[in-house]
Amino acid sequence: MLIGCGPDEPLLRRVARIADGWLAVGDQLEEPIARLRGYAAQEGRGDGALRVVTMLRIEGGEPDGWRAAAAKLEAAGVDELSLAAPPDAPPKDGLRQLLAAGEAVRS
């Protein structure tokens, strides 16, 4: 079970205590992820006990920007990344951007 919540201490402590992972929101995640890992250790849960999952919204058509954003999230400790098309993109354009972004962040 993933728990989606903000980075406030009581919330992250709950994630560390009872969840399989944290569904994180935002792109400034390094410090909250470090705290979450510390709380998990206090609960006697090892390093691999919790997954951190977040979403990267694809804005514009810049593969280098997508790669950089994904690398930043990975360096912060994100384990799994979902991609989201721009909300105003027509479906065909959004799908095209998602496929391009998927290729970019895997390379």
C-alpha positions in Angstrom: 0.0 0.0 0.0 1.3 3.4 -1.0 0.2 6.5 1.0 0.0 9.8 -0.8 0.6 12.7 1.5 2.6 15.8 2.1 6.0 15.9 3.7 4.9 16.9 7.2 6.6 14.9 10.0 3.5 13.1 11.4 2.5 12.1 7.9 5.9 10.7 6.9 6.1 8.9 10.2 2.8 7.2 9.4 4.1 6.1 6.0 7.3 4.8 7.6 5.3 2.8 10.2 2.6 1.2 8.1 3.0 1.7 4.3 4.9 0.0 1.6 5.8 3.3 0.2 5.1 7.0 -0.2 3.3 8.6 -3.2 5.2 11.9 -3.2 4.1 15.1 -4.8 6.5 17.8 -5.9 10.0 18.0 -7.2 11.9 19.2 -4.0 12.0 15.7 -2.5 15.5 15.1 -1.4 15.1 16.3 2.2 11.6 14.7 2.8 12.9 11.3 1.4 15.9 11.4 3.7 13.6 12.1 6.6 11.3 9.3 5.5 14.2 6.8 5.3 15.3 7.9 8.8 11.8 7.4 10.2 11.7 3.9 8.6 15.0 3.0 10.2 13.6 4.1 13.6 10.7 1.7 13.0 13.2 -1.1 12.4 12.5 -1.2 8.6 15.5 -1.7 6.4 16.6 0.4 3.4 14.5 -1.4 0.8 11.4 -1.5 2.9 9.7 1.6 1.4 9.3 2.7 -2.2 9.0 6.3 -3.2 6.8 7.0 -6.2 6.2 10.3 -7.8 4.9 11.8 -11.1 6.8 13.9 -13.6 4.5 16.2 -15.6 5.7 16.5 -19.2 5.7 20.1 -20.2 6.8 21.2 -23.6 8.9 19.0 -26.0 12.3 19.1 -24.4 13.9 15.6 -24.0 16.9 17.1 -22.2 14.7 18.8 -19.7 12.7 15.5 -19.1 16.0 13.6 -18.6 17.3 16.2 -16.2 14.1 16.3 -14.2 14.0 12.5 -14.0 17.7 12.3 -13.0 17.1 14.9 -10.2 14.2 12.8 -8.8 16.3 9.6 -9.0 19.2 11.3 -7.2 16.7 12.5 -4.5 15.8 8.8 -3.9 12.6 8.3 -6.0 12.3 4.6 -6.9 9.5 4.8 -9.4 8.4 7.6 -11.8 5.1 8.0 -13.6 4.8 10.4 -16.5 1.8 12.7 -17.0 0.9 14.5 -20.2 0.3 18.2 -20.0 -3.4 18.6 -19.0 -4.2 20.9 -21.9 -2.7 18.7 -24.6 -5.0 17.0 -27.1 -5.0 13.3 -26.6 -2.8 12.4 -29.6 -0.3 15.1 -28.8 -0.2 14.1 -25.1 0.4 10.5 -26.0 3.1 11.4 -28.5 4.8 13.5 -25.8 4.5 10.7 -23.2 6.1 8.2 -25.6 8.9 10.6 -26.4 9.4 11.4 -22.7 9.5 7.7 -21.8 12.2 7.1 -24.4 14.1 10.1 -23.1 14.1 9.2 -19.5 15.1 5.6 -20.1 18.2 6.6 -22.1 
